[in-house]
């Protein structure tokens, strides 16, 4: 387990940074691409995943349409920055510092980000919503 190396991914979206930020920053948005259920809490939000696992994510920073930062599994910090691409879309930059399991999280963020792009830009849900076909069983699914 190598906690010192951050994970970084970039994603281009045809949707605006306002729309992209709104999906990350709302329960309804997170349920469209990431968690089976999302609930706002006093400290941030709680995600319920298809495998029965739950995460209490503390919200660290939220700057409308620009930046969304939260604590993730194992106490790592995930920062998501949104910037205009100059033609109506946006670029997203995700960075996770101090990941608990870098190998799993590195691949996991690809799955989350592609499901995010499909939901936001194309209104498609790529997830199976089948507990017997979750990430834990070796399926590419959030």
Secondary structure, DSSP 8 states (H G I E B T S, - for coil): ---SS-EEEEEEESS-HHHHHHHHTSHHHHHHHT-SEEEE-SSEEEEE-TTS-EEEEEEEEEETTTEEEEE-GGG-EEEEEEEE-SSS-EEEEEEEES-SSHHHHHHHHHHHHHHHHHHHHH--------GGGSGGGT-S--
